[in-house]
Structures are given as C-alpha cells and as structure tokens.
C-alpha cells in the first residue's frame, strides 16, 4: 500500500493528541516501519528525521496545538 505525506501527518496529530506527547525518534521509527522509508531522510547532523513535507502538513493540521520541545526532541499537546 502506498501512503501520502498527509496520511503520515494525520497519524502524527492523532498520536500526539491521544498520548499527549510524541517523541521524534519513536515517530521516525513508526513512520519508517508502517508508512515507509520514503518519509524519512538523514539530516545535516546525520540523524534520521521526518520528511519536511510531512512536518509542514503536520504543522497545518495541529494548528498550533502541538508544541515542539527542542531539548526533549518531542511534540507535546497544548
């Protein structure tokens, strides 16, 4: 099955809303396993990260209700 960036972003919103928190590493692992490696890339620091288009859609979908914690590398529902 082929997924879209929108579907991946929807999963992220549902996850952070339900759990209250979504750690980036757990999201990367889940996305790679369930949606495919196409939504993951290696950033300039050599770390696996979520596709920029997915993060852009995620930001639109949560409308400011999820805040990024830079120190903890997670999104928290506000």
C-alpha positions in Angstrom: 0.0 0.0 0.0 1.2 3.5 -0.8 0.7 6.3 1.7 0.8 10.1 1.3 2.6 12.7 3.4 -0.9 13.9 4.5 -1.7 10.4 6.0 1.6 10.3 7.8 0.9 13.8 9.2 -2.6 12.8 10.3 -1.1 9.8 12.2 1.3 12.2 14.0 -1.6 14.5 15.0 -3.7 11.6 16.3 -0.8 10.2 18.2 0.3 13.4 19.9 -3.4 14.3 20.7 -4.1 10.8 22.2 -0.8 10.3 24.1 -0.2 14.0 24.9 3.4 13.6 23.7 5.2 12.2 20.6 8.9 11.7 20.7 10.7 12.3 17.4 12.7 9.1 17.5 9.6 7.0 18.2 7.7 8.8 15.3 10.7 8.2 12.9 10.7 4.5 13.8 7.0 4.1 13.4 6.8 6.1 10.2 9.6 4.1 8.6 8.1 0.8 9.7 4.4 1.5 8.9 4.4 4.1 6.2 7.8 3.6 4.5 11.3 5.0 4.4 10.3 7.5 1.7 9.0 9.7 4.6 12.4 9.6 6.4 15.6 11.3 5.5 19.1 11.8 7.1 19.5 15.4 8.2 22.7 17.5 8.2 23.6 16.2 11.7 23.5 12.6 10.4 20.2 11.8 12.3 17.1 10.2 10.8 14.3 12.8 10.6 10.8 13.1 9.3 10.3 14.4 5.8 9.9 18.2 5.6 6.6 17.9 3.7 5.1 15.7 6.4 6.2 18.2 9.1 4.7 21.1 7.1 1.4 19.3 6.8 1.5 18.2 10.5 2.0 21.9 11.5 -1.1 22.9 9.5 -3.2 20.1 10.9 -2.4 20.7 14.6 -2.9 24.5 14.2 -0.5 25.4 17.0 -1.9 22.8 19.4 1.3 20.8 19.4 4.5 22.4 20.7 8.0 21.2 19.8 10.3 20.7 22.8 13.8 21.4 21.4 15.6 19.9 24.5 13.5 16.8 24.7 13.0 16.1 21.0 9.3 15.7 21.2 6.0 17.3 20.4 3.5 18.0 23.3 -0.2 18.6 23.0 -1.1 22.0 24.5 
